[in-house]
Amino acid sequence: MFSRIIGSKPDHPMANMRKARELVAELADAASLKALEQSVSWLGSISETKEFKLDQRFDLVALIDQGAKSHQFRLAQEYIDALRLQKNYESRIWNASFGFWKTLGNGYLDCIEQFQAGAHVSASMQNNMPTIVGRTLRTLSLQLKWILLRYGLVESRIWHDLGRIYAFAEHRGFAGQRVVIYPGLHGESSAQEEFLKALMLTMSSPDSLPPAQIHIAERVIAHFASRFALQLKVMPGCHFFFDLSMHKPPARITRSISMGPMIRFFGPDDAVQGLQDLIGAVGEKDGVPEDINLGGNFDKTTILSVLTHLKLYWAGKPPLRSNPRRELATRITIVPHFPEILGWIDMLMDSNSLEFNDPPASESWIVFNVSDGGYGAIVPKIMGDWLQIGSLLAIHPETATACRVGIVRRLTKDPYSQHRVGIQILGNIALPVKLATSENFPASGASERGNAALLLSDKPDKNGEVAVLMRAGSFMQAQSLQMHVRDKGYLLSPSRLVEGGKDFDWAHFKVSKQN
């Protein structure tokens, strides 16, 4: 009887706060992956225990949040910095990191729902609600980021929670109130800023960035969050909209948009000028200003590439496709990796028969649209873990007689767990050639000597240049090359490196025929 009157103590190892602190303290010296996995377990069990009072629930979630901070930061850096992780280990890091932000968000969300349900609230908890809401929104933004790092499908749950939690902050009157979300540098924010971080990341075309650049974009967006705009009606600097009630991702404003009381308009506003200033500052030095936290060390070229990308997608008008797309249903055979591409194209060009075997690395993809500049394709099942932004492919349409070469520029997952890719086609041919320096390449009798490469141009452009695809590290700005094409020799004078990938250099050369 008395337990019904005074309330029973929760049946949980962390019901005693002193014991809870001891359990979290034990994780300080543990390996980060194990510590984060244990934190996920604790957070899940706290959410499942409904007997916790609001004050105690918040204290426990905040305790685990603080105890796991160094571990999640360390694992995030490892995930971003590592060029190649073993698949099982990569999956453990991703699952632990995404799982941490999801269960942490659920823990703070439980506090908000308990508050909304009319739980007894102390004065201190009343004051803590802007912090709790800010932390909840931040966990949703970071869940979004981890999904994007794997080019996965963003769950409608995230848009639903973003909308309802921000609407709660507006209803309570503290959406724009800046508070200390977390102690320390860069810890002050507001519900509106945290809300806009997720929306602006989504509208920055992250599906066309490699993982490290998605991370940089997220950090730059966090830096400029206080300069973004959020309005109840269309205003200059607000190019996008989000419906708090629709459980759908944000989108760019169009003429057909239906107005409603739950629609919020947002955009970069004054951050565009800040971004331009930052591009200038980075261009003058080898890094970013000290007040910007990128969460890692990145080279100047990579940082500028991300900043330029953000400038393009934050603009009032969306970037236009260089070539119109046409709906088309067909299949393409693709082969990844430069060495395999060279061998496959050689085989296709030497074959006198329509019957030949595709290499073991080949895959069959379904094209759903095409333009002169590329393909949109569906990957029904990924056969390996090589597919990523910047991957080089040889492409053979089922009705074509020749191969083309392309680069994966976009990568997303659709509701059917299929990956959709955008492929940029390089050049208008893919012709095997031999390259060598002048001293290693005699003027005659050299057709079988030199390094294999692919000529991507059927004739010089208006500048007298041709495009060549070479092995990674082959292009040197001060070194001319001899090119042998079908028993003819040409002199190539280096012009510029268009792009360097993991296994290729895509370069332009001035070309002249040898005597």
Summary of the structure (lengths in Angstrom):
residues: 515
radius of gyration: 27.4
end to end distance: 105.2
largest distance: 105.2
contacts: 1555
relative contact order: 0.06
helix: 41%
strand: 22%
